[in-house]
Amino acid sequence: MKNIFKIKVQGWVKVLPFYLFTLLPLGAQPRQWSLRECCDYAVEHNISIKQKANARIQRDIQLNTDKNSRLPDVSASLGQNFSFGRGLTADNTYSNTNTSSTSLQLGASVPIFTGFKIPNQIKLDQLNLEAATADLEKAKDDIRMQVAQAYVQILYDLEIADVARRQIAIDSMQVVRLQAFVNNGKASEAQLSQQKATLANSHLTATQADNNTRLAILSLTQLLELPSPEGFSIVRPNIDNLGYLGTLGNIGLPTPDQIYADALGIKPEIASQQLRLKGTEYSIKIARAGYYPTLSANGGMGTNYYTTSGFDSAGFGTQIKNNFSQYIGLSLSIPIFNRFQTRNNIRNAKIERQNQQLQLDNAKKTLYQDIQKVYYNAVNAHAKEQKSLEAVKSSEDAFTLMQAKYENGKATITEFNESKNNYLKAESDLVQARYENIYQKALIEFYRGRDLTF
C-alpha cells in the first residue's frame, strides 16, 4: 500500500513514495481483513462466546429434562440374601439353619398431579433458554464493539505513522538541500547538523509509531484468537469515500431518547433481563406448589426364590413362576407442616422477583447512559472534524509561506520545522477526527439495530 506525498522545493515538485507499516517481508501480499470480516471471525472463534453458547446448550438440556419428567420412572432391582443361625422354619419352628433368597423386581411410577410444578418448571426453563440465547447475542455484540474499537485504533496509529514518514520525507529533502548549500558556501555546517538532528528525531518518531501500530495489531489479533499477528493487516478504507456527518448545526443525528427507544426493543441485554423477570413469576408458582398435595400412580411386578438348608425346596424355575406377583396403586401425599419451608421458599422467590426488576432497571439505565455517551461523542467528533478542517487550511497556508521564507533565507530552520510539524499534525488530526466521527456514527446505528461496519 503506497501513498504519495508532494512538496514544493525551490519551485519544482518532488514526488516521494513512502510505504505503510507492514508485518510481512517486502513483496509479500498479505490478506487484508475488513471490519466485517474481523467481527465475523471473532464471533466464531472467541472463547467467551463459545462459553456462552455452551451455557445456552445447558439450558436447552435442562428444558428437555423437565419435559421428560412427565414420563414414567421405571426401575428394576435384583437382590440376593443369605441368612445364618437360628431362624423360623417352614413348619413354624425355630432351628439353626442356613437360608437364601433371590428377588426380582420391576416397578414404575408416573406423576399425575404435582401442584402444577412440572408445567411451571417447563415454562421457566423455556424463558431461561431464551434469556441464555439473548446473553449469547449480547456477548457477540460486545466482541463486535471491542473489535471495532481495536480496528479504529490501528487506523489511528497508521495515520500517526504516515505523519512520521512525511516528516522524514520533508526533513530528508531539507538535508539534501542544505548539503548542496554547504557545498556552495551558502549555508553553514551548523545549519546542516541541526537539520540532520531533526531528521534523526523524525526517524525515531517513525520507529515509535511503527511499534504502536504493531501493538494495536497485536491487540486485534488477540481478540480474533489468532495465534500470531505475523502477516496480519487490515483494509484501510478511503476516508474520502466513507462520508461523514453534515454541518455542525444539523448533523442528522437522532436524539438520545430516539436512539434509546429503538435500542430498548432490540438490544439483547434488555431482552435477557425482561425474560428473567418474567421467569420469576413461575418461580413463585413453583414455590407455591409445596402447599398442594401430590398424586402419582405406581405399579410393578416381582418374584422370589427361597432355599433353606435341611429342607426340600422347589426348583428355581418353579418358584419364580409360582411366586410371581403384580401390583398397581395410587399414592397421595398431603403436606401438613414442613417447618415453614414452603412459606420461606415463596418469600425468597418474591425477593428474587424484586431483585430481577432492579437488574432490569439497571440494565435500562446503563443502556441509556451508554447511548448518551455515544451521542455526545458523535457530536464532539463532528465538531472536532470541522475545527480540524479549518486547522488544516490555515496550517497549510502558514507552511507554504514559511517554506518560501526559509528558502529565501528569511526564516530559521527552527521556524520552518515548527511550521512543518504543525501542518502535518493538522492533517493527521483531521483524518483521525473523521475516523472518530464515522466510528461514533456507526455505533449509533449499531444501537439502532444496524451492523457495526463502515
C-alpha positions as CSV (number, residue, x, y, z in Angstrom):
1,M,0.0,0.0,0.0
2,K,1.6,3.3,-1.1
3,N,0.8,6.9,-0.6
4,I,2.3,9.8,-2.5
5,F,3.4,13.0,-0.7
6,K,4.1,16.0,-2.8
7,I,6.1,19.0,-1.6
8,K,7.4,22.1,-3.4
9,V,11.1,22.6,-3.2
10,Q,12.7,25.6,-4.9
11,G,9.9,25.9,-7.5
12,W,9.8,22.2,-8.5
13,V,7.7,19.3,-7.3
14,K,9.4,16.3,-5.9
15,V,7.3,13.1,-5.5
16,L,8.3,10.9,-2.7
17,P,6.7,7.5,-2.2
18,F,6.5,6.1,1.3
19,Y,5.2,2.7,2.4
20,L,2.8,2.0,5.2
21,F,3.8,-0.3,8.0
22,T,3.6,-3.9,7.3
23,L,4.5,-7.1,9.2
24,L,5.4,-9.0,6.0
25,P,8.6,-9.0,4.1
26,L,8.8,-6.8,1.0
27,G,6.9,-8.2,-1.9
28,A,4.5,-10.3,0.2
29,Q,0.8,-9.8,-0.4
30,P,-1.0,-10.3,2.9
31,R,-4.6,-10.9,3.3
32,Q,-6.3,-7.7,4.3
33,W,-9.1,-8.0,6.8
34,S,-12.2,-5.8,6.6
35,L,-14.0,-4.7,9.8
36,R,-16.9,-7.1,8.9
37,E,-14.5,-10.0,8.4
38,C,-12.8,-9.3,11.7
39,C,-16.2,-9.1,13.6
40,D,-17.4,-12.3,12.0
41,Y,-14.2,-14.2,12.7
42,A,-14.1,-13.0,16.3
43,V,-17.7,-14.1,16.9
44,E,-16.9,-17.5,15.5
45,H,-13.7,-18.1,17.4
46,N,-13.9,-16.1,20.6
47,I,-13.7,-18.2,23.7
48,S,-16.1,-16.2,25.8
49,I,-18.7,-16.5,23.1
50,K,-18.2,-20.3,23.0
51,Q,-18.7,-20.4,26.7
52,K,-22.0,-18.5,26.3
53,A,-23.0,-20.9,23.6
54,N,-22.3,-23.9,25.9
55,A,-24.4,-22.2,28.6
56,R,-27.3,-22.0,26.2
57,I,-26.9,-25.6,25.3
58,Q,-27.1,-26.5,29.0
59,R,-30.3,-24.6,29.3
60,D,-31.7,-26.5,26.4
61,I,-30.8,-29.8,28.0
62,Q,-32.4,-28.7,31.3
63,L,-35.6,-27.9,29.4
64,N,-35.6,-31.3,27.8
65,T,-35.0,-32.9,31.2
66,D,-38.0,-31.2,32.8
67,K,-40.3,-32.0,29.8
68,N,-39.4,-35.7,30.3
69,S,-40.3,-35.5,34.0
70,R,-43.9,-36.3,32.9
71,L,-42.8,-39.7,31.7
72,P,-42.9,-42.9,33.9
73,D,-39.9,-43.6,36.1
74,V,-39.1,-47.2,35.6
75,S,-36.5,-49.2,37.6
76,A,-35.6,-52.8,38.1
77,S,-33.9,-54.5,41.0
78,L,-32.2,-57.8,41.8
79,G,-31.5,-58.9,45.3
80,Q,-29.7,-61.9,46.8
81,N,-29.7,-62.6,50.6
82,F,-28.1,-65.2,52.8
83,S,-29.1,-65.9,56.4
84,F,-27.2,-67.9,59.0
85,G,-28.1,-69.1,62.5
86,R,-31.3,-69.6,64.3
87,G,-34.4,-68.8,62.3
88,L,-38.0,-69.7,61.6
89,T,-38.5,-72.8,59.5
90,A,-41.3,-73.7,57.2
91,D,-43.2,-75.8,59.9
92,N,-43.2,-72.7,62.2
93,T,-40.4,-73.9,64.5
94,Y,-37.0,-72.3,65.2
95,S,-33.8,-74.1,64.4
96,N,-30.2,-73.4,63.3
97,T,-30.5,-73.2,59.5
98,N,-29.0,-71.5,56.6
99,T,-31.4,-69.8,54.1
100,S,-31.0,-67.9,50.9
101,S,-33.4,-65.9,48.9
102,T,-33.4,-64.3,45.4
103,S,-35.7,-61.5,44.5
104,L,-36.5,-59.9,41.1
105,Q,-38.5,-56.6,41.0
106,L,-39.7,-54.3,38.2
107,G,-41.5,-51.1,39.2
108,A,-42.8,-47.8,37.6
109,S,-44.1,-44.6,38.9
110,V,-46.0,-41.9,37.0
111,P,-46.7,-38.3,38.4
112,I,-50.3,-37.4,37.9
113,F,-50.6,-34.1,39.9
114,T,-47.6,-32.2,41.3
115,G,-49.3,-28.9,42.3
116,F,-48.6,-27.6,38.8
117,K,-44.9,-27.7,39.5
118,I,-43.9,-29.6,36.3
119,P,-45.7,-27.2,33.8
120,N,-44.5,-24.1,35.6
121,Q,-40.9,-25.5,35.7
122,I,-41.1,-26.2,31.9
123,K,-42.3,-22.6,31.3
124,L,-39.5,-21.3,33.5
125,D,-36.9,-23.4,31.6
126,Q,-38.2,-22.0,28.3
127,L,-37.7,-18.5,29.5
128,N,-34.2,-19.3,30.8
129,L,-33.3,-20.8,27.4
130,E,-34.5,-17.6,25.7
131,A,-32.5,-15.5,28.2
132,A,-29.4,-17.6,27.6
133,T,-29.9,-17.0,23.8
134,A,-30.1,-13.3,24.5
135,D,-26.9,-13.5,26.6
136,L,-25.2,-15.1,23.7
137,E,-26.2,-12.3,21.4
138,K,-25.0,-9.8,24.0
139,A,-21.6,-11.5,24.1
140,K,-21.4,-11.3,20.3
141,D,-22.3,-7.6,20.4
142,D,-19.6,-6.9,23.0
143,I,-16.9,-8.6,21.0
144,R,-18.0,-6.7,17.8
145,M,-17.6,-3.4,19.7
146,Q,-14.2,-4.4,21.0
147,V,-13.1,-5.5,17.6
148,A,-14.3,-2.2,16.0
149,Q,-12.5,-0.2,18.7
150,A,-9.3,-2.1,18.1
151,Y,-9.7,-1.7,14.4
152,V,-10.1,2.0,14.6
153,Q,-7.1,2.2,16.9
154,I,-5.0,0.6,14.2
155,L,-6.2,3.2,11.7
156,Y,-5.3,6.0,14.2
157,D,-1.8,4.6,14.6
158,L,-1.3,4.2,10.9
159,E,-2.2,7.9,10.5
160,I,0.4,8.8,13.0
161,A,3.0,6.6,11.2
162,D,2.1,8.4,8.0
163,V,2.8,11.7,9.6
164,A,6.1,10.5,10.9
165,R,7.1,9.3,7.4
166,R,6.0,12.6,5.9
167,Q,8.3,14.3,8.3
168,I,11.1,12.1,7.3
169,A,10.4,12.9,3.6
170,I,10.5,16.6,4.2
171,D,13.5,16.5,6.5
172,S,15.4,14.3,4.1
173,M,14.9,16.8,1.3
174,Q,16.0,19.7,3.5
175,V,19.2,17.8,4.4
176,V,19.9,17.3,0.7
177,R,19.1,21.0,0.0
178,L,21.3,22.2,2.9
179,Q,24.1,19.9,1.8
180,A,24.1,21.5,-1.6
181,F,24.1,24.9,0.0
182,V,27.1,23.9,2.2
183,N,29.0,22.7,-0.8
184,N,28.3,26.0,-2.5
185,G,29.2,28.0,0.7
186,K,25.6,29.3,1.1
187,A,24.9,27.6,4.4
188,S,26.9,26.6,7.5
189,E,27.8,23.2,8.8
190,A,25.9,24.1,12.0
191,Q,22.7,24.5,10.0
192,L,23.3,21.2,8.2
193,S,24.0,19.4,11.5
194,Q,20.8,20.9,13.1
195,Q,18.7,19.6,10.1
196,K,20.4,16.1,10.4
197,A,19.4,16.0,14.1
198,T,15.9,16.9,13.1
199,L,15.9,14.1,10.6
200,A,17.2,11.6,13.2
201,N,14.3,12.6,15.6
202,S,11.9,12.1,12.8
203,H,13.2,8.6,12.3
204,L,12.9,7.9,16.0
205,T,9.3,9.1,15.9
206,A,8.5,6.8,12.9
207,T,10.0,3.9,14.8
208,Q,7.8,4.6,17.8
209,A,4.8,4.9,15.6
210,D,5.5,1.6,14.0
211,N,5.8,0.0,17.4
212,N,2.5,1.4,18.4
213,T,0.9,0.0,15.3
214,R,2.4,-3.4,16.0
215,L,0.9,-3.3,19.5
216,A,-2.5,-2.3,18.1
217,I,-2.4,-5.1,15.6
218,L,-1.5,-7.5,18.3
219,S,-4.5,-6.4,20.4
220,L,-6.8,-7.0,17.5
221,T,-5.4,-10.4,16.6
222,Q,-5.7,-11.5,20.2
223,L,-9.4,-10.5,20.1
224,L,-9.7,-12.7,17.0
225,E,-7.9,-15.6,18.8
226,L,-5.3,-15.7,16.1
227,P,-2.1,-17.5,17.1
228,S,0.2,-14.7,15.9
229,P,0.0,-11.2,14.4
230,E,2.5,-12.0,11.8
231,G,1.1,-11.4,8.3
232,F,-2.0,-9.7,9.6
233,S,-3.2,-6.4,8.0
234,I,-6.4,-4.6,7.7
235,V,-8.3,-2.9,4.9
236,R,-7.5,0.8,5.2
237,P,-10.7,2.5,3.9
238,N,-10.6,5.5,1.7
239,I,-11.7,8.2,4.1
240,D,-12.9,10.4,1.3
241,N,-15.4,7.7,0.1
242,L,-16.8,6.9,3.5
243,G,-18.8,10.1,4.0
244,Y,-19.3,11.7,7.4
245,L,-21.8,13.9,9.3
246,G,-23.1,17.1,7.8
247,T,-22.8,20.6,9.1
248,L,-22.4,21.3,12.8
249,G,-25.9,22.8,13.1
250,N,-27.6,19.9,11.5
251,I,-25.6,16.7,11.9
252,G,-28.6,14.4,11.2
253,L,-28.4,12.5,14.5
254,P,-31.4,11.2,16.3
255,T,-31.7,12.3,19.9
256,P,-30.6,10.0,22.7
257,D,-34.2,9.4,23.6
258,Q,-34.9,8.3,20.0
259,I,-31.9,6.0,19.9
260,Y,-32.9,4.6,23.3
261,A,-36.5,3.9,22.1
262,D,-35.1,1.9,19.2
263,A,-32.5,0.1,21.3
264,L,-34.9,-0.8,24.0
265,G,-36.8,-3.3,21.8
266,I,-33.8,-4.9,20.1
267,K,-30.8,-5.0,22.5
268,P,-30.2,-8.5,23.9
269,E,-29.1,-7.3,27.3
270,I,-32.6,-5.8,27.9
271,A,-34.4,-8.8,26.4
272,S,-32.5,-11.2,28.7
273,Q,-33.4,-9.3,31.8
274,Q,-37.0,-9.0,30.8
275,L,-37.2,-12.7,30.2
276,R,-35.7,-13.5,33.6
277,L,-38.2,-11.1,35.3
278,K,-41.0,-13.0,33.6
279,G,-39.4,-16.2,34.8
280,T,-39.6,-15.1,38.4
281,E,-43.4,-15.3,38.3
282,Y,-43.1,-19.0,37.5
283,S,-40.5,-19.4,40.3
284,I,-43.1,-18.1,42.7
285,K,-45.7,-20.6,41.3
286,I,-43.2,-23.4,41.7
287,A,-42.6,-22.5,45.3
288,R,-46.3,-22.4,46.0
289,A,-46.6,-26.0,44.7
290,G,-45.4,-27.1,48.1
291,Y,-48.8,-26.3,49.5
292,Y,-50.5,-28.7,47.1
293,P,-50.9,-32.5,47.5
294,T,-49.1,-34.7,45.0
295,L,-50.7,-37.7,43.3
296,S,-48.8,-40.4,41.5
297,A,-49.6,-43.8,40.0
298,N,-47.3,-46.8,40.6
299,G,-47.2,-50.4,39.6
300,G,-44.8,-53.2,39.4
301,M,-44.1,-57.0,39.3
302,G,-41.8,-59.3,41.1
303,T,-40.9,-62.8,42.1
304,N,-38.7,-64.7,44.6
305,Y,-36.8,-67.8,45.1
306,Y,-36.1,-69.3,48.5
307,T,-33.9,-72.2,49.8
308,T,-33.5,-73.5,53.4
309,S,-30.8,-75.9,54.5
310,G,-32.2,-79.2,55.6
311,F,-35.5,-78.7,53.8
312,D,-36.5,-79.6,50.3
313,S,-37.2,-76.6,48.0
314,A,-38.9,-76.4,44.7
315,G,-36.8,-75.7,41.7
316,F,-35.7,-72.2,40.7
317,G,-38.0,-72.0,37.7
318,T,-40.9,-73.4,39.6
319,Q,-40.6,-70.9,42.4
320,I,-40.0,-68.0,40.0
321,K,-43.3,-68.9,38.3
322,N,-45.3,-69.6,41.4
323,N,-44.1,-66.6,43.4
324,F,-44.7,-64.2,40.5
325,S,-46.9,-61.2,41.6
326,Q,-48.1,-57.8,40.3
327,Y,-49.3,-54.6,41.9
328,I,-50.8,-51.3,40.9
329,G,-51.9,-48.4,43.0
330,L,-52.1,-44.7,43.7
331,S,-50.0,-42.6,46.1
332,L,-51.3,-39.4,47.5
333,S,-49.1,-37.2,49.6
334,I,-50.7,-34.3,51.5
335,P,-48.4,-31.6,53.1
336,I,-49.4,-30.7,56.6
337,F,-46.4,-29.0,58.2
338,N,-42.9,-28.8,56.8
339,R,-41.4,-26.3,59.3
340,F,-42.4,-23.3,57.2
341,Q,-40.2,-24.3,54.3
342,T,-42.8,-23.6,51.6
343,R,-43.6,-20.3,53.1
344,N,-40.0,-19.2,53.1
345,N,-39.4,-20.5,49.6
346,I,-42.3,-18.3,48.4
347,R,-40.8,-15.3,50.3
348,N,-37.4,-15.9,48.7
349,A,-39.0,-16.2,45.2
350,K,-40.7,-12.8,45.7
351,I,-37.5,-11.2,46.8
352,E,-35.8,-12.6,43.7
353,R,-38.5,-11.0,41.6
354,Q,-37.8,-7.7,43.2
355,N,-34.1,-8.1,42.6
356,Q,-34.7,-9.1,39.0
357,Q,-36.8,-5.9,38.5
358,L,-33.9,-3.9,39.8
359,Q,-31.5,-5.6,37.5
360,L,-33.8,-4.8,34.5
361,D,-34.0,-1.2,35.7
362,N,-30.2,-1.0,36.0
363,A,-29.7,-2.6,32.5
364,K,-32.0,0.1,31.0
365,K,-30.2,2.8,32.9
366,T,-26.8,1.6,31.7
367,L,-28.0,1.3,28.1
368,Y,-29.3,4.9,28.2
369,Q,-26.1,6.2,29.7
370,D,-24.1,4.3,27.0
371,I,-26.2,5.9,24.3
372,Q,-25.8,9.3,25.8
373,K,-22.0,8.9,25.8
374,V,-22.0,7.7,22.2
375,Y,-24.3,10.6,21.1
376,Y,-22.2,13.3,22.7
377,N,-19.0,11.6,21.5
378,A,-20.5,11.8,18.0
379,V,-21.4,15.5,18.4
380,N,-17.9,16.2,19.7
381,A,-16.3,14.2,16.9
382,H,-18.3,16.2,14.4
383,A,-17.2,19.5,15.9
384,K,-13.6,18.3,16.1
385,E,-13.7,17.4,12.4
386,Q,-15.0,20.8,11.5
387,K,-12.3,22.5,13.5
388,S,-9.7,20.2,12.1
389,L,-10.7,21.2,8.5
390,E,-10.1,24.8,9.5
391,A,-6.8,24.0,11.1
392,V,-5.5,22.1,8.0
393,K,-6.3,25.1,5.8
394,S,-4.7,27.6,8.0
395,S,-1.6,25.5,8.8
396,E,-1.2,24.6,5.1
397,D,-1.2,28.3,4.2
398,A,1.2,29.1,7.0
399,F,3.6,26.3,6.0
400,T,3.6,27.4,2.4
401,L,4.6,31.0,3.4
402,M,7.1,29.7,5.9
403,Q,8.7,27.4,3.4
404,A,9.1,30.3,0.9
405,K,10.6,32.5,3.7
406,Y,13.0,29.7,4.8
407,E,14.2,29.0,1.2
408,N,14.8,32.7,0.8
409,G,16.8,32.9,4.0
410,K,14.2,35.0,5.8
411,A,13.3,32.3,8.4
412,T,15.3,30.0,10.6
413,I,15.3,26.2,10.4
414,T,13.6,26.1,13.8
415,E,10.7,28.2,12.5
416,F,10.5,26.0,9.4
417,N,10.3,22.8,11.4
418,E,7.7,24.1,13.7
419,S,5.5,25.2,10.8
420,K,6.1,21.9,9.1
421,N,5.2,19.9,12.2
422,N,2.0,21.9,12.8
423,Y,0.9,21.3,9.2
424,L,1.5,17.6,9.3
425,K,-0.1,17.2,12.7
426,A,-3.2,19.1,11.5
427,E,-3.6,16.7,8.6
428,S,-3.3,13.7,10.9
429,D,-5.7,15.2,13.4
430,L,-8.2,15.7,10.5
431,V,-8.1,12.1,9.4
432,Q,-8.3,10.8,12.9
433,A,-11.3,13.1,13.6
434,R,-13.0,11.8,10.6
435,Y,-12.4,8.2,11.7
436,E,-13.7,9.0,15.1
437,N,-16.7,10.7,13.6
438,I,-17.5,7.7,11.4
439,Y,-16.9,5.3,14.2
440,Q,-19.3,7.1,16.6
441,K,-21.9,7.4,14.0
442,A,-21.6,3.6,13.3
443,L,-22.0,3.0,17.0
444,I,-25.2,5.0,17.0
445,E,-26.5,2.9,14.1
446,F,-25.4,-0.2,15.9
447,Y,-27.5,0.7,18.9
448,R,-30.5,1.1,16.5
449,G,-30.0,-2.4,15.1
450,R,-27.7,-2.0,12.2
451,D,-24.5,-3.9,11.6
452,L,-21.3,-2.4,13.0
453,T,-19.4,-1.6,9.9
454,F,-18.0,1.3,7.8
